[in-house]
Amino acid sequence: MIDTNLLYSVPLDNVLWHKSSYTANNGNCVELAAVPGLPAIAIRDSKNPGLPALRSGAGQVRSFIHALAADTLVEA
């Protein structure tokens, strides 16, 4: 697990954001970017790119996306 303070201390000013390929061009999508120097992903709302991005380890994001695709999310 990545230290949260380290994860959020890395600036995202010059990262390349990627929109979902499932975007319907209606502004309702998320964008992903690699966090420089860490095995982590930043996630932001494409409608509000100036708001802080959620950040998480790349493995956790990958597991979340696979669970969404397989419709296997379990409520806690």
Phi and psi restraints in degrees (range 20) as a CNS / XPLOR table:
assign (resid 1 and name C) (resid 2 and name N)
       (resid 2 and name CA) (resid 2 and name C) 1.0 -89.1 20.0 2
assign (resid 2 and name N) (resid 2 and name CA)
       (resid 2 and name C) (resid 3 and name N) 1.0 136.4 20.0 2
assign (resid 2 and name C) (resid 3 and name N)
       (resid 3 and name CA) (resid 3 and name C) 1.0 -58.8 20.0 2
assign (resid 3 and name N) (resid 3 and name CA)
       (resid 3 and name C) (resid 4 and name N) 1.0 126.0 20.0 2
assign (resid 3 and name C) (resid 4 and name N)
       (resid 4 and name CA) (resid 4 and name C) 1.0 -59.5 20.0 2
assign (resid 4 and name N) (resid 4 and name CA)
       (resid 4 and name C) (resid 5 and name N) 1.0 -39.3 20.0 2
assign (resid 4 and name C) (resid 5 and name N)
       (resid 5 and name CA) (resid 5 and name C) 1.0 -62.1 20.0 2
assign (resid 5 and name N) (resid 5 and name CA)
       (resid 5 and name C) (resid 6 and name N) 1.0 -41.8 20.0 2
assign (resid 5 and name C) (resid 6 and name N)
       (resid 6 and name CA) (resid 6 and name C) 1.0 -67.0 20.0 2
assign (resid 6 and name N) (resid 6 and name CA)
       (resid 6 and name C) (resid 7 and name N) 1.0 -43.9 20.0 2
assign (resid 6 and name C) (resid 7 and name N)
       (resid 7 and name CA) (resid 7 and name C) 1.0 -57.7 20.0 2
assign (resid 7 and name N) (resid 7 and name CA)
       (resid 7 and name C) (resid 8 and name N) 1.0 -41.2 20.0 2
assign (resid 7 and name C) (resid 8 and name N)
       (resid 8 and name CA) (resid 8 and name C) 1.0 -92.4 20.0 2
assign (resid 8 and name N) (resid 8 and name CA)
       (resid 8 and name C) (resid 9 and name N) 1.0 -2.6 20.0 2
assign (resid 8 and name C) (resid 9 and name N)
       (resid 9 and name CA) (resid 9 and name C) 1.0 -86.7 20.0 2
assign (resid 9 and name N) (resid 9 and name CA)
       (resid 9 and name C) (resid 10 and name N) 1.0 -14.9 20.0 2
assign (resid 9 and name C) (resid 10 and name N)
       (resid 10 and name CA) (resid 10 and name C) 1.0 -78.9 20.0 2
assign (resid 10 and name N) (resid 10 and name CA)
       (resid 10 and name C) (resid 11 and name N) 1.0 122.7 20.0 2
assign (resid 10 and name C) (resid 11 and name N)
       (resid 11 and name CA) (resid 11 and name C) 1.0 -69.7 20.0 2
assign (resid 11 and name N) (resid 11 and name CA)
       (resid 11 and name C) (resid 12 and name N) 1.0 147.8 20.0 2
assign (resid 11 and name C) (resid 12 and name N)
       (resid 12 and name CA) (resid 12 and name C) 1.0 -111.4 20.0 2
assign (resid 12 and name N) (resid 12 and name CA)
       (resid 12 and name C) (resid 13 and name N) 1.0 20.6 20.0 2
assign (resid 12 and name C) (resid 13 and name N)
       (resid 13 and name CA) (resid 13 and name C) 1.0 -59.8 20.0 2
assign (resid 13 and name N) (resid 13 and name CA)
       (resid 13 and name C) (resid 14 and name N) 1.0 -36.8 20.0 2
assign (resid 13 and name C) (resid 14 and name N)
       (resid 14 and name CA) (resid 14 and name C) 1.0 -117.6 20.0 2
assign (resid 14 and name N) (resid 14 and name CA)
       (resid 14 and name C) (resid 15 and name N) 1.0 25.9 20.0 2
assign (resid 14 and name C) (resid 15 and name N)
       (resid 15 and name CA) (resid 15 and name C) 1.0 -84.9 20.0 2
assign (resid 15 and name N) (resid 15 and name CA)
       (resid 15 and name C) (resid 16 and name N) 1.0 158.8 20.0 2
assign (resid 15 and name C) (resid 16 and name N)
       (resid 16 and name CA) (resid 16 and name C) 1.0 -97.0 20.0 2
assign (resid 16 and name N) (resid 16 and name CA)
       (resid 16 and name C) (resid 17 and name N) 1.0 113.7 20.0 2
assign (resid 16 and name C) (resid 17 and name N)
       (resid 17 and name CA) (resid 17 and name C) 1.0 -87.0 20.0 2
assign (resid 17 and name N) (resid 17 and name CA)
       (resid 17 and name C) (resid 18 and name N) 1.0 141.1 20.0 2
assign (resid 17 and name C) (resid 18 and name N)
       (resid 18 and name CA) (resid 18 and name C) 1.0 -120.5 20.0 2
assign (resid 18 and name N) (resid 18 and name CA)
       (resid 18 and name C) (resid 19 and name N) 1.0 127.3 20.0 2
assign (resid 18 and name C) (resid 19 and name N)
       (resid 19 and name CA) (resid 19 and name C) 1.0 -85.0 20.0 2
assign (resid 19 and name N) (resid 19 and name CA)
       (resid 19 and name C) (resid 20 and name N) 1.0 152.9 20.0 2
assign (resid 19 and name C) (resid 20 and name N)
       (resid 20 and name CA) (resid 20 and name C) 1.0 -60.1 20.0 2
assign (resid 20 and name N) (resid 20 and name CA)
       (resid 20 and name C) (resid 21 and name N) 1.0 142.1 20.0 2
assign (resid 20 and name C) (resid 21 and name N)
       (resid 21 and name CA) (resid 21 and name C) 1.0 -72.5 20.0 2
assign (resid 21 and name N) (resid 21 and name CA)
       (resid 21 and name C) (resid 22 and name N) 1.0 -9.8 20.0 2
assign (resid 21 and name C) (resid 22 and name N)
       (resid 22 and name CA) (resid 22 and name C) 1.0 -93.9 20.0 2
assign (resid 22 and name N) (resid 22 and name CA)
       (resid 22 and name C) (resid 23 and name N) 1.0 8.2 20.0 2
assign (resid 22 and name C) (resid 23 and name N)
       (resid 23 and name CA) (resid 23 and name C) 1.0 -61.5 20.0 2
assign (resid 23 and name N) (resid 23 and name CA)
       (resid 23 and name C) (resid 24 and name N) 1.0 136.2 20.0 2
assign (resid 23 and name C) (resid 24 and name N)
       (resid 24 and name CA) (resid 24 and name C) 1.0 -98.3 20.0 2
assign (resid 24 and name N) (resid 24 and name CA)
       (resid 24 and name C) (resid 25 and name N) 1.0 17.1 20.0 2
assign (resid 24 and name C) (resid 25 and name N)
       (resid 25 and name CA) (resid 25 and name C) 1.0 56.1 20.0 2
assign (resid 25 and name N) (resid 25 and name CA)
       (resid 25 and name C) (resid 26 and name N) 1.0 29.2 20.0 2
assign (resid 25 and name C) (resid 26 and name N)
       (resid 26 and name CA) (resid 26 and name C) 1.0 -110.1 20.0 2
assign (resid 26 and name N) (resid 26 and name CA)
       (resid 26 and name C) (resid 27 and name N) 1.0 6.4 20.0 2
assign (resid 26 and name C) (resid 27 and name N)
       (resid 27 and name CA) (resid 27 and name C) 1.0 85.5 20.0 2
assign (resid 27 and name N) (resid 27 and name CA)
       (resid 27 and name C) (resid 28 and name N) 1.0 -2.7 20.0 2
assign (resid 27 and name C) (resid 28 and name N)
       (resid 28 and name CA) (resid 28 and name C) 1.0 -96.3 20.0 2
assign (resid 28 and name N) (resid 28 and name CA)
       (resid 28 and name C) (resid 29 and name N) 1.0 75.1 20.0 2
assign (resid 28 and name C) (resid 29 and name N)
       (resid 29 and name CA) (resid 29 and name C) 1.0 -150.7 20.0 2
assign (resid 29 and name N) (resid 29 and name CA)
       (resid 29 and name C) (resid 30 and name N) 1.0 171.2 20.0 2
assign (resid 29 and name C) (resid 30 and name N)
       (resid 30 and name CA) (resid 30 and name C) 1.0 -111.9 20.0 2
assign (resid 30 and name N) (resid 30 and name CA)
       (resid 30 and name C) (resid 31 and name N) 1.0 160.5 20.0 2
assign (resid 30 and name C) (resid 31 and name N)
       (resid 31 and name CA) (resid 31 and name C) 1.0 -125.0 20.0 2
assign (resid 31 and name N) (resid 31 and name CA)
       (resid 31 and name C) (resid 32 and name N) 1.0 145.6 20.0 2
assign (resid 31 and name C) (resid 32 and name N)
       (resid 32 and name CA) (resid 32 and name C) 1.0 -119.9 20.0 2
assign (resid 32 and name N) (resid 32 and name CA)
       (resid 32 and name C) (resid 33 and name N) 1.0 148.6 20.0 2
assign (resid 32 and name C) (resid 33 and name N)
       (resid 33 and name CA) (resid 33 and name C) 1.0 -148.2 20.0 2
assign (resid 33 and name N) (resid 33 and name CA)
       (resid 33 and name C) (resid 34 and name N) 1.0 147.7 20.0 2
assign (resid 33 and name C) (resid 34 and name N)
       (resid 34 and name CA) (resid 34 and name C) 1.0 -73.8 20.0 2
assign (resid 34 and name N) (resid 34 and name CA)
       (resid 34 and name C) (resid 35 and name N) 1.0 138.3 20.0 2
assign (resid 34 and name C) (resid 35 and name N)
       (resid 35 and name CA) (resid 35 and name C) 1.0 -82.8 20.0 2
assign (resid 35 and name N) (resid 35 and name CA)
       (resid 35 and name C) (resid 36 and name N) 1.0 119.7 20.0 2
assign (resid 35 and name C) (resid 36 and name N)
       (resid 36 and name CA) (resid 36 and name C) 1.0 -55.9 20.0 2
assign (resid 36 and name N) (resid 36 and name CA)
       (resid 36 and name C) (resid 37 and name N) 1.0 129.0 20.0 2
assign (resid 36 and name C) (resid 37 and name N)
       (resid 37 and name CA) (resid 37 and name C) 1.0 79.7 20.0 2
assign (resid 37 and name N) (resid 37 and name CA)
       (resid 37 and name C) (resid 38 and name N) 1.0 1.7 20.0 2
assign (resid 37 and name C) (resid 38 and name N)
       (resid 38 and name CA) (resid 38 and name C) 1.0 -133.1 20.0 2
assign (resid 38 and name N) (resid 38 and name CA)
       (resid 38 and name C) (resid 39 and name N) 1.0 151.7 20.0 2
assign (resid 38 and name C) (resid 39 and name N)
       (resid 39 and name CA) (resid 39 and name C) 1.0 -80.4 20.0 2
assign (resid 39 and name N) (resid 39 and name CA)
       (resid 39 and name C) (resid 40 and name N) 1.0 67.3 20.0 2
assign (resid 39 and name C) (resid 40 and name N)
       (resid 40 and name CA) (resid 40 and name C) 1.0 -143.1 20.0 2
assign (resid 40 and name N) (resid 40 and name CA)
       (resid 40 and name C) (resid 41 and name N) 1.0 161.0 20.0 2
assign (resid 40 and name C) (resid 41 and name N)
       (resid 41 and name CA) (resid 41 and name C) 1.0 -125.1 20.0 2
assign (resid 41 and name N) (resid 41 and name CA)
       (resid 41 and name C) (resid 42 and name N) 1.0 140.6 20.0 2
assign (resid 41 and name C) (resid 42 and name N)
       (resid 42 and name CA) (resid 42 and name C) 1.0 -105.6 20.0 2
assign (resid 42 and name N) (resid 42 and name CA)
       (resid 42 and name C) (resid 43 and name N) 1.0 141.5 20.0 2
assign (resid 42 and name C) (resid 43 and name N)
       (resid 43 and name CA) (resid 43 and name C) 1.0 -128.8 20.0 2
assign (resid 43 and name N) (resid 43 and name CA)
       (resid 43 and name C) (resid 44 and name N) 1.0 130.3 20.0 2
assign (resid 43 and name C) (resid 44 and name N)
       (resid 44 and name CA) (resid 44 and name C) 1.0 -137.2 20.0 2
assign (resid 44 and name N) (resid 44 and name CA)
       (resid 44 and name C) (resid 45 and name N) 1.0 162.1 20.0 2
assign (resid 44 and name C) (resid 45 and name N)
       (resid 45 and name CA) (resid 45 and name C) 1.0 -82.7 20.0 2
assign (resid 45 and name N) (resid 45 and name CA)
       (resid 45 and name C) (resid 46 and name N) 1.0 123.4 20.0 2
assign (resid 45 and name C) (resid 46 and name N)
       (resid 46 and name CA) (resid 46 and name C) 1.0 -66.1 20.0 2
assign (resid 46 and name N) (resid 46 and name CA)
       (resid 46 and name C) (resid 47 and name N) 1.0 -23.5 20.0 2
assign (resid 46 and name C) (resid 47 and name N)
       (resid 47 and name CA) (resid 47 and name C) 1.0 -76.8 20.0 2
assign (resid 47 and name N) (resid 47 and name CA)
       (resid 47 and name C) (resid 48 and name N) 1.0 -23.9 20.0 2
assign (resid 47 and name C) (resid 48 and name N)
       (resid 48 and name CA) (resid 48 and name C) 1.0 -131.2 20.0 2
assign (resid 48 and name N) (resid 48 and name CA)
       (resid 48 and name C) (resid 49 and name N) 1.0 63.4 20.0 2
assign (resid 48 and name C) (resid 49 and name N)
       (resid 49 and name CA) (resid 49 and name C) 1.0 -66.5 20.0 2
assign (resid 49 and name N) (resid 49 and name CA)
       (resid 49 and name C) (resid 50 and name N) 1.0 -14.5 20.0 2
assign (resid 49 and name C) (resid 50 and name N)
       (resid 50 and name CA) (resid 50 and name C) 1.0 -81.7 20.0 2
assign (resid 50 and name N) (resid 50 and name CA)
       (resid 50 and name C) (resid 51 and name N) 1.0 -13.7 20.0 2
assign (resid 50 and name C) (resid 51 and name N)
       (resid 51 and name CA) (resid 51 and name C) 1.0 -75.3 20.0 2
assign (resid 51 and name N) (resid 51 and name CA)
       (resid 51 and name C) (resid 52 and name N) 1.0 156.5 20.0 2
assign (resid 51 and name C) (resid 52 and name N)
       (resid 52 and name CA) (resid 52 and name C) 1.0 -59.5 20.0 2
assign (resid 52 and name N) (resid 52 and name CA)
       (resid 52 and name C) (resid 53 and name N) 1.0 143.0 20.0 2
assign (resid 52 and name C) (resid 53 and name N)
       (resid 53 and name CA) (resid 53 and name C) 1.0 -88.6 20.0 2
assign (resid 53 and name N) (resid 53 and name CA)
       (resid 53 and name C) (resid 54 and name N) 1.0 143.2 20.0 2
assign (resid 53 and name C) (resid 54 and name N)
       (resid 54 and name CA) (resid 54 and name C) 1.0 -72.1 20.0 2
assign (resid 54 and name N) (resid 54 and name CA)
       (resid 54 and name C) (resid 55 and name N) 1.0 140.1 20.0 2
assign (resid 54 and name C) (resid 55 and name N)
       (resid 55 and name CA) (resid 55 and name C) 1.0 -129.2 20.0 2
assign (resid 55 and name N) (resid 55 and name CA)
       (resid 55 and name C) (resid 56 and name N) 1.0 142.7 20.0 2
assign (resid 55 and name C) (resid 56 and name N)
       (resid 56 and name CA) (resid 56 and name C) 1.0 -154.8 20.0 2
assign (resid 56 and name N) (resid 56 and name CA)
       (resid 56 and name C) (resid 57 and name N) 1.0 162.2 20.0 2
assign (resid 56 and name C) (resid 57 and name N)
       (resid 57 and name CA) (resid 57 and name C) 1.0 -60.8 20.0 2
assign (resid 57 and name N) (resid 57 and name CA)
       (resid 57 and name C) (resid 58 and name N) 1.0 145.6 20.0 2
assign (resid 57 and name C) (resid 58 and name N)
       (resid 58 and name CA) (resid 58 and name C) 1.0 -60.0 20.0 2
assign (resid 58 and name N) (resid 58 and name CA)
       (resid 58 and name C) (resid 59 and name N) 1.0 -37.2 20.0 2
assign (resid 58 and name C) (resid 59 and name N)
       (resid 59 and name CA) (resid 59 and name C) 1.0 -65.3 20.0 2
assign (resid 59 and name N) (resid 59 and name CA)
       (resid 59 and name C) (resid 60 and name N) 1.0 -39.9 20.0 2
assign (resid 59 and name C) (resid 60 and name N)
       (resid 60 and name CA) (resid 60 and name C) 1.0 -66.8 20.0 2
assign (resid 60 and name N) (resid 60 and name CA)
       (resid 60 and name C) (resid 61 and name N) 1.0 -40.1 20.0 2
assign (resid 60 and name C) (resid 61 and name N)
       (resid 61 and name CA) (resid 61 and name C) 1.0 -66.0 20.0 2
assign (resid 61 and name N) (resid 61 and name CA)
       (resid 61 and name C) (resid 62 and name N) 1.0 -42.6 20.0 2
assign (resid 61 and name C) (resid 62 and name N)
       (resid 62 and name CA) (resid 62 and name C) 1.0 -59.9 20.0 2
assign (resid 62 and name N) (resid 62 and name CA)
       (resid 62 and name C) (resid 63 and name N) 1.0 -45.6 20.0 2
assign (resid 62 and name C) (resid 63 and name N)
       (resid 63 and name CA) (resid 63 and name C) 1.0 -62.3 20.0 2
assign (resid 63 and name N) (resid 63 and name CA)
       (resid 63 and name C) (resid 64 and name N) 1.0 -40.8 20.0 2
assign (resid 63 and name C) (resid 64 and name N)
       (resid 64 and name CA) (resid 64 and name C) 1.0 -62.2 20.0 2
assign (resid 64 and name N) (resid 64 and name CA)
       (resid 64 and name C) (resid 65 and name N) 1.0 -46.5 20.0 2
assign (resid 64 and name C) (resid 65 and name N)
       (resid 65 and name CA) (resid 65 and name C) 1.0 -63.8 20.0 2
assign (resid 65 and name N) (resid 65 and name CA)
       (resid 65 and name C) (resid 66 and name N) 1.0 -41.2 20.0 2
assign (resid 65 and name C) (resid 66 and name N)
       (resid 66 and name CA) (resid 66 and name C) 1.0 -64.8 20.0 2
assign (resid 66 and name N) (resid 66 and name CA)
       (resid 66 and name C) (resid 67 and name N) 1.0 -39.2 20.0 2
assign (resid 66 and name C) (resid 67 and name N)
       (resid 67 and name CA) (resid 67 and name C) 1.0 -66.2 20.0 2
assign (resid 67 and name N) (resid 67 and name CA)
       (resid 67 and name C) (resid 68 and name N) 1.0 -38.8 20.0 2
assign (resid 67 and name C) (resid 68 and name N)
       (resid 68 and name CA) (resid 68 and name C) 1.0 -61.4 20.0 2
assign (resid 68 and name N) (resid 68 and name CA)
       (resid 68 and name C) (resid 69 and name N) 1.0 -47.5 20.0 2
assign (resid 68 and name C) (resid 69 and name N)
       (resid 69 and name CA) (resid 69 and name C) 1.0 -63.2 20.0 2
assign (resid 69 and name N) (resid 69 and name CA)
       (resid 69 and name C) (resid 70 and name N) 1.0 -34.9 20.0 2
assign (resid 69 and name C) (resid 70 and name N)
       (resid 70 and name CA) (resid 70 and name C) 1.0 -90.1 20.0 2
assign (resid 70 and name N) (resid 70 and name CA)
       (resid 70 and name C) (resid 71 and name N) 1.0 -1.9 20.0 2
assign (resid 70 and name C) (resid 71 and name N)
       (resid 71 and name CA) (resid 71 and name C) 1.0 55.1 20.0 2
assign (resid 71 and name N) (resid 71 and name CA)
       (resid 71 and name C) (resid 72 and name N) 1.0 46.2 20.0 2
assign (resid 71 and name C) (resid 72 and name N)
       (resid 72 and name CA) (resid 72 and name C) 1.0 -119.5 20.0 2
assign (resid 72 and name N) (resid 72 and name CA)
       (resid 72 and name C) (resid 73 and name N) 1.0 20.2 20.0 2
assign (resid 72 and name C) (resid 73 and name N)
       (resid 73 and name CA) (resid 73 and name C) 1.0 -65.6 20.0 2
assign (resid 73 and name N) (resid 73 and name CA)
       (resid 73 and name C) (resid 74 and name N) 1.0 138.3 20.0 2
assign (resid 73 and name C) (resid 74 and name N)
       (resid 74 and name CA) (resid 74 and name C) 1.0 -117.2 20.0 2
assign (resid 74 and name N) (resid 74 and name CA)
       (resid 74 and name C) (resid 75 and name N) 1.0 133.0 20.0 2
assign (resid 74 and name C) (resid 75 and name N)
       (resid 75 and name CA) (resid 75 and name C) 1.0 -71.8 20.0 2
assign (resid 75 and name N) (resid 75 and name CA)
       (resid 75 and name C) (resid 76 and name N) 1.0 142.6 20.0 2
